[in-house]
């Protein structure tokens, strides 16, 4: 995975409107893989802030938001 793809995945993960399902369809990364990528690529404080924002958020799970 190149830097541009990683950057796009991070942007999609931060976006409240983009579900983990959409990221998986486009890049083949399951939610757990996105979390691992975010943990590796972000500062610890930024990662914790992101996890707090998306934890349990229905909009990040397309199947739950319907």
C-alpha positions as CSV (number, residue, x, y, z in Angstrom):
1,X,0.0,0.0,0.0
2,X,1.5,3.3,-1.0
3,X,1.4,6.6,0.9
4,X,-1.4,8.0,-1.2
5,X,-3.7,5.0,-0.4
6,X,-2.8,5.2,3.3
7,X,-3.6,8.9,3.3
8,X,-6.9,8.3,1.6
9,X,-7.9,5.5,4.1
10,X,-7.0,7.8,7.0
11,X,-9.2,10.5,5.5
12,X,-12.1,8.1,5.0
13,X,-11.7,6.8,8.5
14,X,-11.8,10.3,10.0
15,X,-14.9,11.2,7.8
16,X,-18.1,10.8,9.8
17,X,-20.0,9.9,6.6
18,X,-17.8,7.1,5.4
19,X,-18.5,3.7,6.9
20,X,-16.0,1.0,7.6
21,X,-17.9,-1.1,5.1
22,X,-17.1,1.4,2.4
23,X,-13.4,1.4,3.3
24,X,-13.5,-2.4,3.1
25,X,-15.2,-2.4,-0.3
26,X,-12.7,0.1,-1.8
27,X,-9.5,-1.1,-0.1
28,X,-10.2,-4.6,1.2
29,X,-9.4,-3.6,4.8
30,X,-11.8,-4.8,7.5
31,X,-12.6,-2.6,10.5
32,X,-9.9,-4.3,12.6
33,X,-7.3,-3.7,9.8
34,X,-8.3,0.0,9.6
35,X,-7.8,0.4,13.3
36,X,-4.4,-1.2,13.1
37,X,-3.4,1.1,10.3
38,X,-4.6,4.1,12.2
39,X,-2.7,3.0,15.3
40,X,0.5,2.7,13.3
41,X,0.2,5.9,11.3
42,X,-1.1,8.3,13.9
43,X,0.3,9.8,17.1
44,X,-1.0,8.0,20.2
45,X,-3.1,11.0,21.3
46,X,-4.6,11.4,17.9
47,X,-5.4,7.7,17.7
48,X,-7.1,7.8,21.1
49,X,-9.2,10.8,20.0
50,X,-10.2,9.1,16.8
51,X,-11.2,5.8,18.6
52,X,-13.3,7.8,21.1
53,X,-15.1,9.5,18.2
54,X,-15.9,6.4,16.2
55,X,-16.5,3.9,19.0
56,X,-20.1,2.7,18.8
57,X,-21.0,5.3,16.1
58,X,-23.7,3.8,13.9
59,X,-22.6,5.9,10.9
60,X,-19.3,4.1,10.8
61,X,-21.2,0.8,10.3
62,X,-23.4,0.9,7.1
63,X,-25.3,-2.2,8.1
64,X,-26.3,-0.6,11.5
65,X,-27.2,2.8,10.1
66,X,-30.2,1.7,8.2
